[in-house]
Amino acid sequence: MSFGLDVPFVPTPEPVVRKMLELAGVTKGTVVYDLGAGDGRIIIMAAKEFGATAVGVEAHPGRAELIEKRIEEENLKDKVTLIRGDFFKVDVSKADVLALYLLTSVDQRLEPKFESELKPGAKIVSHDFPFPGWIPDKVVEVKDSPFTHQIYLYVMPPKKAKRGLADEPFRAFFGYKAIGGSVGAELHLKR
């Protein structure tokens, strides 16, 4: 059965989640949204360890049920909310921080939505997949053996990238190694 999902579920390792939230400067009072919340680990950690108010958006019924159960078990109903649905249709204008682990093609489709809905100064932290039309404010590597992950930080409004065929991002996977970057730009080798 298909739920119209645009990305596969691959959980973000906890050290990467923590670094994403640190990089975005999440503290008590920060409103964090996770689009494609998966098993809820980002919104749970944002609330428990950083004191944030968190909102997860998840379309898959089984994963949404798991998140709701975790929210209840962790006694976080007053700090964490789950929206069951399509993140393309959810208003994100209240977010101070968006935490994402989506595909570059999905990020690209979300660029206009974020540009129109997010307030100036809102931050986006994207795990491993950059926004092709934007220049990140910061890129951080996190080693979680045997992998190295990239976290891209964007502060709204985003810096626009020059667009052209040579600027199109690419990613190639060879076994457990991934190479990504842009033609004529930097390459990142992940081990």
C-alpha atoms as an extended CHARMM CRD file, in Angstrom:
* protein
*
       191  EXT
         1         1  MET       CA              0.0000000000        0.0000000000        0.0000000000  PROA      1               0.0000000000
         2         2  SER       CA              1.3910000000        3.4270000000       -0.9190000000  PROA      2               0.0000000000
         3         3  PHE       CA              0.9590000000        6.5060000000        1.2430000000  PROA      3               0.0000000000
         4         4  GLY       CA              2.3220000000        8.9460000000       -1.3560000000  PROA      4               0.0000000000
         5         5  LEU       CA              5.6460000000        9.1150000000        0.4560000000  PROA      5               0.0000000000
         6         6  ASP       CA              8.4520000000       11.0430000000       -1.2410000000  PROA      6               0.0000000000
         7         7  VAL       CA             11.3710000000        9.6920000000        0.7920000000  PROA      7               0.0000000000
         8         8  PRO       CA             12.3650000000        6.3190000000        2.2340000000  PROA      8               0.0000000000
         9         9  PHE       CA             12.6200000000        5.9720000000        6.0050000000  PROA      9               0.0000000000
        10        10  VAL       CA             16.2520000000        5.9570000000        7.0610000000  PROA      10              0.0000000000
        11        11  PRO       CA             16.7700000000        7.0300000000       10.6810000000  PROA      11              0.0000000000
        12        12  THR       CA             19.2550000000        9.7930000000       11.4360000000  PROA      12              0.0000000000
        13        13  PRO       CA             21.8850000000        8.5140000000       13.9080000000  PROA      13              0.0000000000
        14        14  GLU       CA             21.5330000000       10.1120000000       17.3590000000  PROA      14              0.0000000000
        15        15  PRO       CA             24.9550000000       11.8640000000       17.2830000000  PROA      15              0.0000000000
        16        16  VAL       CA             23.8700000000       13.4990000000       14.0100000000  PROA      16              0.0000000000
        17        17  VAL       CA             20.4890000000       14.5210000000       15.4860000000  PROA      17              0.0000000000
        18        18  ARG       CA             22.2460000000       16.1150000000       18.4680000000  PROA      18              0.0000000000
        19        19  LYS       CA             24.6750000000       18.0010000000       16.2210000000  PROA      19              0.0000000000
        20        20  MET       CA             21.8080000000       19.2080000000       13.9810000000  PROA      20              0.0000000000
        21        21  LEU       CA             19.9970000000       20.6630000000       16.9910000000  PROA      21              0.0000000000
        22        22  GLU       CA             23.2060000000       22.1850000000       18.4060000000  PROA      22              0.0000000000
        23        23  LEU       CA             24.1300000000       23.7180000000       15.0340000000  PROA      23              0.0000000000
        24        24  ALA       CA             20.6730000000       25.3120000000       14.7750000000  PROA      24              0.0000000000
        25        25  GLY       CA             21.0480000000       26.7550000000       18.2860000000  PROA      25              0.0000000000
        26        26  VAL       CA             17.9890000000       24.9780000000       19.6850000000  PROA      26              0.0000000000
        27        27  THR       CA             17.1880000000       25.9850000000       23.2770000000  PROA      27              0.0000000000
        28        28  LYS       CA             14.1730000000       26.2080000000       25.5620000000  PROA      28              0.0000000000
        29        29  GLY       CA             11.4380000000       28.0790000000       23.7110000000  PROA      29              0.0000000000
        30        30  THR       CA             12.6630000000       27.1630000000       20.2230000000  PROA      30              0.0000000000
        31        31  VAL       CA              9.9750000000       25.7030000000       17.9620000000  PROA      31              0.0000000000
        32        32  VAL       CA             11.4250000000       22.7700000000       16.0000000000  PROA      32              0.0000000000
        33        33  TYR       CA              9.6320000000       21.0780000000       13.0880000000  PROA      33              0.0000000000
        34        34  ASP       CA             10.7200000000       17.7350000000       11.6460000000  PROA      34              0.0000000000
        35        35  LEU       CA              9.2320000000       17.0090000000        8.2300000000  PROA      35              0.0000000000
        36        36  GLY       CA              9.0810000000       13.2560000000        7.6540000000  PROA      36              0.0000000000
        37        37  ALA       CA              9.5190000000       12.5820000000       11.3650000000  PROA      37              0.0000000000
        38        38  GLY       CA             10.1320000000        8.8330000000       10.9270000000  PROA      38              0.0000000000
        39        39  ASP       CA             10.3970000000        7.3250000000       14.4140000000  PROA      39              0.0000000000
        40        40  GLY       CA             10.2700000000       10.7020000000       16.1770000000  PROA      40              0.0000000000
        41        41  ARG       CA             13.8640000000       10.7690000000       17.3820000000  PROA      41              0.0000000000
        42        42  ILE       CA             14.5060000000       14.3970000000       16.3290000000  PROA      42              0.0000000000
        43        43  ILE       CA             11.4000000000       15.8590000000       17.9680000000  PROA      43              0.0000000000
        44        44  ILE       CA             11.8330000000       13.7070000000       21.0950000000  PROA      44              0.0000000000
        45        45  MET       CA             15.4770000000       14.7770000000       21.5250000000  PROA      45              0.0000000000
        46        46  ALA       CA             14.6350000000       18.4360000000       20.7900000000  PROA      46              0.0000000000
        47        47  ALA       CA             12.0910000000       18.4100000000       23.6260000000  PROA      47              0.0000000000
        48        48  LYS       CA             13.9270000000       16.1950000000       26.1680000000  PROA      48              0.0000000000
        49        49  GLU       CA             17.5110000000       17.3910000000       25.8030000000  PROA      49              0.0000000000
        50        50  PHE       CA             17.0930000000       20.9390000000       24.4860000000  PROA      50              0.0000000000
        51        51  GLY       CA             13.7810000000       22.0290000000       26.0700000000  PROA      51              0.0000000000
        52        52  ALA       CA             12.2640000000       22.9200000000       22.7020000000  PROA      52              0.0000000000
        53        53  THR       CA              8.6590000000       22.7090000000       21.6290000000  PROA      53              0.0000000000
        54        54  ALA       CA              8.6200000000       20.2240000000       18.7480000000  PROA      54              0.0000000000
        55        55  VAL       CA              6.2660000000       19.3800000000       15.8990000000  PROA      55              0.0000000000
        56        56  GLY       CA              6.7020000000       16.2860000000       13.7660000000  PROA      56              0.0000000000
        57        57  VAL       CA              4.9670000000       15.6820000000       10.4570000000  PROA      57              0.0000000000
        58        58  GLU       CA              4.6070000000       12.0620000000        9.3450000000  PROA      58              0.0000000000
        59        59  ALA       CA              2.4160000000       10.5720000000        6.6070000000  PROA      59              0.0000000000
        60        60  HSD       CA              3.0940000000        6.8690000000        7.1850000000  PROA      60              0.0000000000
        61        61  PRO       CA              0.4050000000        5.5140000000        9.5630000000  PROA      61              0.0000000000
        62        62  GLY       CA              2.6340000000        2.9340000000       11.2840000000  PROA      62              0.0000000000
        63        63  ARG       CA              5.4290000000        5.3940000000       11.9650000000  PROA      63              0.0000000000
        64        64  ALA       CA              2.9400000000        8.0420000000       13.1180000000  PROA      64              0.0000000000
        65        65  GLU       CA              1.4870000000        5.5390000000       15.5860000000  PROA      65              0.0000000000
        66        66  LEU       CA              5.0010000000        4.7350000000       16.8620000000  PROA      66              0.0000000000
        67        67  ILE       CA              5.7440000000        8.4360000000       17.3750000000  PROA      67              0.0000000000
        68        68  GLU       CA              2.4930000000        8.9950000000       19.2690000000  PROA      68              0.0000000000
        69        69  LYS       CA              3.3200000000        6.0490000000       21.5180000000  PROA      69              0.0000000000
        70        70  ARG       CA              6.8250000000        7.4090000000       22.1990000000  PROA      70              0.0000000000
        71        71  ILE       CA              5.4520000000       10.8740000000       23.0000000000  PROA      71              0.0000000000
        72        72  GLU       CA              3.1090000000        9.3200000000       25.5530000000  PROA      72              0.0000000000
        73        73  GLU       CA              5.7840000000        7.0000000000       27.0310000000  PROA      73              0.0000000000
        74        74  GLU       CA              8.2220000000        9.9050000000       27.4050000000  PROA      74              0.0000000000
        75        75  ASN       CA              5.4760000000       12.0770000000       28.9630000000  PROA      75              0.0000000000
        76        76  LEU       CA              6.0360000000       14.8070000000       26.3470000000  PROA      76              0.0000000000
        77        77  LYS       CA              2.4590000000       15.5830000000       25.2700000000  PROA      77              0.0000000000
        78        78  ASP       CA              2.8830000000       19.1940000000       26.4540000000  PROA      78              0.0000000000
        79        79  LYS       CA              6.1220000000       19.6660000000       24.4200000000  PROA      79              0.0000000000
        80        80  VAL       CA              5.7160000000       17.4950000000       21.3010000000  PROA      80              0.0000000000
        81        81  THR       CA              2.9430000000       17.4430000000       18.7100000000  PROA      81              0.0000000000
        82        82  LEU       CA              2.5390000000       15.0830000000       15.7820000000  PROA      82              0.0000000000
        83        83  ILE       CA              0.7220000000       16.0610000000       12.6020000000  PROA      83              0.0000000000
        84        84  ARG       CA             -0.3260000000       13.0710000000       10.5100000000  PROA      84              0.0000000000
        85        85  GLY       CA             -0.1290000000       14.1820000000        6.9200000000  PROA      85              0.0000000000
        86        86  ASP       CA              1.7430000000       15.4610000000        3.9120000000  PROA      86              0.0000000000
        87        87  PHE       CA              4.5260000000       17.8890000000        4.8260000000  PROA      87              0.0000000000
        88        88  PHE       CA              4.0490000000       19.7180000000        1.5170000000  PROA      88              0.0000000000
        89        89  LYS       CA              0.6290000000       20.8140000000        2.8480000000  PROA      89              0.0000000000
        90        90  VAL       CA              1.5910000000       21.6990000000        6.4390000000  PROA      90              0.0000000000
        91        91  ASP       CA              2.0890000000       25.3540000000        7.3810000000  PROA      91              0.0000000000
        92        92  VAL       CA              5.6180000000       25.7260000000        8.7920000000  PROA      92              0.0000000000
        93        93  SER       CA              5.4720000000       29.4720000000        9.4680000000  PROA      93              0.0000000000
        94        94  LYS       CA              5.7130000000       28.9810000000       13.2670000000  PROA      94              0.0000000000
        95        95  ALA       CA              9.0030000000       27.0630000000       13.0010000000  PROA      95              0.0000000000
        96        96  ASP       CA             12.1990000000       28.5780000000       14.3360000000  PROA      96              0.0000000000
        97        97  VAL       CA             14.0820000000       25.4880000000       13.1270000000  PROA      97              0.0000000000
        98        98  LEU       CA             13.2900000000       22.8880000000       10.4760000000  PROA      98              0.0000000000
        99        99  ALA       CA             15.1700000000       19.5950000000       10.8190000000  PROA      99              0.0000000000
       100       100  LEU       CA             15.2380000000       17.5410000000        7.6200000000  PROA      100             0.0000000000
       101       101  TYR       CA             16.5600000000       14.2560000000        6.2810000000  PROA      101             0.0000000000
       102       102  LEU       CA             14.9990000000       14.3020000000        2.8490000000  PROA      102             0.0000000000
       103       103  LEU       CA             16.3450000000       13.8520000000       -0.6620000000  PROA      103             0.0000000000
       104       104  THR       CA             17.8560000000       16.7540000000       -2.6220000000  PROA      104             0.0000000000
       105       105  SER       CA             15.0270000000       16.4610000000       -5.1570000000  PROA      105             0.0000000000
       106       106  VAL       CA             12.4730000000       16.8840000000       -2.3450000000  PROA      106             0.0000000000
       107       107  ASP       CA             14.4540000000       19.7690000000       -0.8030000000  PROA      107             0.0000000000
       108       108  GLN       CA             14.3630000000       21.4950000000       -4.1800000000  PROA      108             0.0000000000
       109       109  ARG       CA             10.5670000000       21.1220000000       -4.3810000000  PROA      109             0.0000000000
       110       110  LEU       CA             10.2700000000       22.5930000000       -0.8640000000  PROA      110             0.0000000000
       111       111  GLU       CA             12.4430000000       25.6780000000       -1.5420000000  PROA      111             0.0000000000
       112       112  PRO       CA              9.5450000000       27.9450000000       -2.6690000000  PROA      112             0.0000000000
       113       113  LYS       CA              7.3770000000       26.8190000000        0.2800000000  PROA      113             0.0000000000
       114       114  PHE       CA             10.1060000000       27.6080000000        2.7930000000  PROA      114             0.0000000000
       115       115  GLU       CA             10.9560000000       30.9350000000        1.1370000000  PROA      115             0.0000000000
       116       116  SER       CA              7.3220000000       32.0480000000        1.4070000000  PROA      116             0.0000000000
       117       117  GLU       CA              6.4110000000       30.5640000000        4.8280000000  PROA      117             0.0000000000
       118       118  LEU       CA              9.5010000000       30.7800000000        7.0330000000  PROA      118             0.0000000000
       119       119  LYS       CA             10.2260000000       33.9870000000        8.9070000000  PROA      119             0.0000000000
       120       120  PRO       CA             13.5850000000       35.7840000000        8.5420000000  PROA      120             0.0000000000
       121       121  GLY       CA             16.1390000000       34.1800000000       10.8540000000  PROA      121             0.0000000000
       122       122  ALA       CA             14.4530000000       30.7610000000       10.8330000000  PROA      122             0.0000000000
       123       123  LYS       CA             16.9930000000       27.9790000000       10.3890000000  PROA      123             0.0000000000
       124       124  ILE       CA             16.9750000000       24.7980000000        8.3650000000  PROA      124             0.0000000000
       125       125  VAL       CA             19.3210000000       21.9380000000        9.2160000000  PROA      125             0.0000000000
       126       126  SER       CA             19.4530000000       19.2820000000        6.5270000000  PROA      126             0.0000000000
       127       127  HSD       CA             21.1560000000       15.9340000000        7.0550000000  PROA      127             0.0000000000
       128       128  ASP       CA             23.2630000000       14.8300000000        4.0560000000  PROA      128             0.0000000000
       129       129  PHE       CA             21.1470000000       16.4660000000        1.3260000000  PROA      129             0.0000000000
       130       130  PRO       CA             21.6500000000       20.1230000000        0.3660000000  PROA      130             0.0000000000
       131       131  PHE       CA             19.1750000000       22.5220000000       -1.1870000000  PROA      131             0.0000000000
       132       132  PRO       CA             20.3650000000       22.8780000000       -4.7780000000  PROA      132             0.0000000000
       133       133  GLY       CA             19.1910000000       26.4920000000       -5.1840000000  PROA      133             0.0000000000
       134       134  TRP       CA             20.7320000000       27.7760000000       -1.9480000000  PROA      134             0.0000000000
       135       135  ILE       CA             24.2000000000       28.2820000000       -0.4960000000  PROA      135             0.0000000000
       136       136  PRO       CA             24.5080000000       26.8930000000        3.0440000000  PROA      136             0.0000000000
       137       137  ASP       CA             25.5560000000       29.2480000000        5.8320000000  PROA      137             0.0000000000
       138       138  LYS       CA             27.5650000000       26.4120000000        7.3420000000  PROA      138             0.0000000000
       139       139  VAL       CA             28.3950000000       22.7730000000        6.5760000000  PROA      139             0.0000000000
       140       140  VAL       CA             29.5070000000       20.4630000000        9.3820000000  PROA      140             0.0000000000
       141       141  GLU       CA             30.7600000000       16.8790000000        9.2200000000  PROA      141             0.0000000000
       142       142  VAL       CA             29.7680000000       14.3390000000       11.8490000000  PROA      142             0.0000000000
       143       143  LYS       CA             31.5740000000       11.0270000000       12.0530000000  PROA      143             0.0000000000
       144       144  ASP       CA             29.4310000000        8.0870000000       13.1290000000  PROA      144             0.0000000000
       145       145  SER       CA             31.6050000000        5.0990000000       12.3160000000  PROA      145             0.0000000000
       146       146  PRO       CA             31.8470000000        3.8380000000        9.6850000000  PROA      146             0.0000000000
       147       147  PHE       CA             30.0620000000        6.7980000000        8.0680000000  PROA      147             0.0000000000
       148       148  THR       CA             30.6420000000       10.5260000000        7.8300000000  PROA      148             0.0000000000
       149       149  HSD       CA             27.5300000000       12.6850000000        7.6000000000  PROA      149             0.0000000000
       150       150  GLN       CA             27.1180000000       16.2540000000        6.3350000000  PROA      150             0.0000000000
       151       151  ILE       CA             24.8130000000       18.7310000000        8.0460000000  PROA      151             0.0000000000
       152       152  TYR       CA             23.8330000000       21.7960000000        6.0410000000  PROA      152             0.0000000000
       153       153  LEU       CA             22.6690000000       24.9100000000        7.9180000000  PROA      153             0.0000000000
       154       154  TYR       CA             20.6010000000       27.5510000000        6.1250000000  PROA      154             0.0000000000
       155       155  VAL       CA             19.3600000000       30.7790000000        7.6970000000  PROA      155             0.0000000000
       156       156  MET       CA             16.3150000000       32.3960000000        6.1030000000  PROA      156             0.0000000000
       157       157  PRO       CA             16.2180000000       34.1670000000        3.7720000000  PROA      157             0.0000000000
       158       158  PRO       CA             18.6510000000       31.8320000000        2.0090000000  PROA      158             0.0000000000
       159       159  LYS       CA             21.6150000000       32.8740000000       -0.0800000000  PROA      159             0.0000000000
       160       160  LYS       CA             20.8000000000       31.9410000000       -3.6670000000  PROA      160             0.0000000000
       161       161  ALA       CA             23.1190000000       29.7410000000       -5.6740000000  PROA      161             0.0000000000
       162       162  LYS       CA             23.9200000000       30.4350000000       -9.3070000000  PROA      162             0.0000000000
       163       163  ARG       CA             21.9540000000       27.9350000000      -11.3420000000  PROA      163             0.0000000000
       164       164  GLY       CA             23.2780000000       26.1210000000      -14.3530000000  PROA      164             0.0000000000
       165       165  LEU       CA             24.0420000000       22.6180000000      -15.5050000000  PROA      165             0.0000000000
       166       166  ALA       CA             27.5130000000       22.7260000000      -13.9300000000  PROA      166             0.0000000000
       167       167  ASP       CA             25.9490000000       23.6440000000      -10.5770000000  PROA      167             0.0000000000
       168       168  GLU       CA             23.5540000000       20.6870000000      -10.4030000000  PROA      168             0.0000000000
       169       169  PRO       CA             24.2750000000       18.5620000000       -7.3240000000  PROA      169             0.0000000000
       170       170  PHE       CA             25.0330000000       14.9020000000       -7.7470000000  PROA      170             0.0000000000
       171       171  ARG       CA             25.5090000000       11.9540000000       -5.4560000000  PROA      171             0.0000000000
       172       172  ALA       CA             26.9760000000        8.6010000000       -6.3690000000  PROA      172             0.0000000000
       173       173  PHE       CA             27.0680000000        5.5780000000       -4.0900000000  PROA      173             0.0000000000
       174       174  PHE       CA             29.7000000000        2.8530000000       -4.2510000000  PROA      174             0.0000000000
       175       175  GLY       CA             29.0940000000        0.2160000000       -1.6170000000  PROA      175             0.0000000000
       176       176  TYR       CA             29.2560000000        2.0780000000        1.6850000000  PROA      176             0.0000000000
       177       177  LYS       CA             31.0360000000        5.1010000000        0.1640000000  PROA      177             0.0000000000
       178       178  ALA       CA             29.1750000000        8.0810000000       -1.2160000000  PROA      178             0.0000000000
       179       179  ILE       CA             30.5290000000       10.9020000000       -3.3220000000  PROA      179             0.0000000000
       180       180  GLY       CA             28.5090000000       14.0830000000       -3.6470000000  PROA      180             0.0000000000
       181       181  GLY       CA             29.0290000000       17.6220000000       -4.7880000000  PROA      181             0.0000000000
       182       182  SER       CA             28.6600000000       19.7010000000       -7.9130000000  PROA      182             0.0000000000
       183       183  VAL       CA             30.4710000000       19.6180000000      -11.1910000000  PROA      183             0.0000000000
       184       184  GLY       CA             33.0920000000       22.3580000000      -11.0180000000  PROA      184             0.0000000000
       185       185  ALA       CA             32.6470000000       22.7370000000       -7.2510000000  PROA      185             0.0000000000
       186       186  GLU       CA             33.7540000000       20.8390000000       -4.1880000000  PROA      186             0.0000000000
       187       187  LEU       CA             33.4820000000       17.0800000000       -3.8000000000  PROA      187             0.0000000000
       188       188  HSD       CA             32.7720000000       15.3400000000       -0.5200000000  PROA      188             0.0000000000
       189       189  LEU       CA             33.9880000000       11.7930000000        0.0240000000  PROA      189             0.0000000000
       190       190  LYS       CA             32.1370000000        9.8980000000        2.7190000000  PROA      190             0.0000000000
       191       191  ARG       CA             33.6960000000        6.8240000000        4.2110000000  PROA      191             0.0000000000
